[in-house]
Amino acid sequence: MTRIGLRLVLLLAIGVTIGCDRVTKHIAVTTLANAPTRSFLADTFRLDYAENSGAFLGLGADWPSQVRTTLFGVGNGLLLVALVAVAWRARWSEPALVGVALFVAGGASNLVDRIAYGMVIDFMNVGIGSVRTGIFNVADTAIMLGAGILALKGYRSGRYAPSTGSG
């Protein structure tokens, strides 16, 4: 793929991810807040509004506000910038860059919530019976998809793979 094509794909992935997350969170706030849980597909998929002031699965929600702001706001922002810088500078493969774009877009959209509201809106839950995920949002899905792509494709392009010859 050409450089311009790759950049367009990455920008599209970022724009669509952030756009979908923002729209679905707005819908969740206006239709699910103060409403009973909605269940679909024999209770496999639930819509259940939650405000998460912590991190993944509510980790740190009971920590002091300044600690949460520092770790989940400033720390998250620095981590996202560092990830983009490393991936771009090391010329990671195209699939890995798509993974980074999804990861960063999801992280950035959740970061906007943390900065603006001090918490993140979550509203989806999936599972069968008592085996269920935590409550999550579209940004969380993008983060996990991006991390999965990175895990499958690796973080290094073929150019930097160690040589197999002796020497």
KAUR-V583039 format. One record per backbone hydrogen bond with DSSP energy under -1.0 kcal/mol. NH is the residue of the N-H (numbers start at 1). CO is the residue of the C=O. Records with the same first field share a line. If there is no record, write none. Layout:
# KAUR-V583039
NH: CO ; CO
This chain:
# KAUR-V583039
6: 2
7: 3
8: 4
9: 5
10: 6
11: 7
12: 8
13: 9
14: 10
15: 11
16: 12
17: 13
18: 14
19: 15
20: 16
21: 17
22: 18
23: 19
24: 20
25: 21
26: 22
27: 23
28: 24
29: 25
30: 26
31: 27
32: 28
33: 28
35: 32
38: 47
40: 45
44: 40 ; 41
45: 40
46: 125
47: 38
48: 123
50: 122
52: 120
55: 59
58: 55
59: 56
61: 58
63: 60
68: 64
69: 65
70: 66
71: 67
72: 68
73: 69
74: 69
75: 70
77: 73
78: 74
79: 75
80: 76
81: 77
82: 78
83: 79
84: 80
85: 81
86: 82
87: 83
88: 84
89: 85
90: 86
92: 87
97: 93
98: 94
99: 95
100: 96
101: 97
102: 98
103: 99
104: 100
105: 101
106: 102
107: 103
108: 104
109: 105
110: 106
111: 107
112: 108
113: 109
114: 110
115: 111
116: 112
117: 113
118: 114
120: 52
122: 50
123: 136
124: 136
125: 46
127: 44
128: 131
131: 128
132: 130
133: 126
136: 124
141: 137
142: 138
143: 139
144: 140
145: 141
146: 142
147: 143
148: 144
149: 145
150: 146
151: 147
152: 148
153: 149
154: 150
160: 157
161: 158
